[in-house]
Amino acid sequence: MAKEPMQFPQVTEDQIEIWLANPVTKAYLRCLEWKRADKAEAAGTGKIVDSSNADLTHAMIHGSLGEQAAFKEAGEPEELLDHYVMIFRPPPPDEEEEAADG
C-alpha cells in the first residue's frame, strides 16, 4: 500500500538545527517562555482573582492555565513539527544493506 504524499513539504533535520540556532529564533523561544512564566506568576499572585466573583476567577485561572500550556507547546517547535510529520527523517538502513556494506 503506497503512502499518501505529504500535503506540505517537509523540512530536514539540518534545516531545523540551523533554524533553532538562529539568534532570532532563540530570542523568540525565550520570549515564549517568559510569557508563560508571566501568566503563571499572574495566576499565583492573585492578579487575575476577582474576590466578588468566584465564577469569573475560575474562568480567568482556567484561561491562564490554557495560555501557559499553549506557550509551553509553542516553545517546543521540533515536537510540534514531529507531531505533524513535517521533519524528514530518512528511514533507517535495512539490516541486509548494513551486512552487505560491512
N, C-alpha and C positions, 0 to 999 in steps of 0.2 A: 504494500500500500504506500503510495507516494505521499510525501509530506506536502502540505499546502504551502505555497510561497508566503513569505512574510509580507504583511501589509506595508510595513515601513522598513527601510534599510537598517541593518544592524550596524553597530559600531564595534571596533575591535578593542581588545583589552589594552593594547598600546595607546589607542586614542583616549580611552578612559584615564589611563595613568597620566598622560600629558595634560588632559583637562583638569584632573584633580590636583596636579602640581602647579597649575597656573595661579599666580598671586590673586587674581580677581576671584577665581573660584574659591580659593582658601578664605578670602575675606568674606565672601557671600555666605559660605557654610558657617563661618564663625558668627556672623550676624544672626543666622537662623538659630544657633544655639543660644545666643544672648537673648533673643526674642522669646524663646521657650523658657529660659530662666526668669525673664521679666514676668511672664504670665504666671509661673509657679510662685514667684515672690508676691505678686499682687493677690493671688488666692490665699496665700498663707498669712499675709499681713492684715487682711480684713478690708482691703481697698475696694473689693467688689461685693462687700456684705452690706445689705440694707436691713438694719435691725427692725424696721417696721413691716418688712415683707419677706417672710420665710420662703415663699414660692419663688420670688424674684432672686433671692440669694441662691437658692438651689439651682435655678436656671443659669445664673451667672457662673457659678462654680462648675457646673456641668459643661457649659460652653468653654470655660477656661481649660478644663481638662482635655476637651476635644482639640482645642487650638494647640495645647502643649504636645499632644500626640502627633498632630499634623506637622508642627515644626520639627519634631524629632524625626519623623519619617522623611520629610523633605531634606533633612540634613544627612541622609544616608542614600545618596543618589545611585550608588552602584547596586544596592539591594533593590531599589525600585526598578532600575533597568533590567536587572536579572529576573525580577518577577514577571516582566512582560517579554522576556527573552529578546531583549534589544541589544545584548552584547554577544558578538560572535565568539564562540568558544570552539576551536577546532576539535573534532572528535578524537578521542584517544586512538593511537595506532592499534591495529589488531595485533593480537599475540603472535599470529603467524608471521606478520610482517616484521615484528621485532626479532623473532627467531631467525628469519632469513637474513636480516641486516646484521645480526650479532654473531 
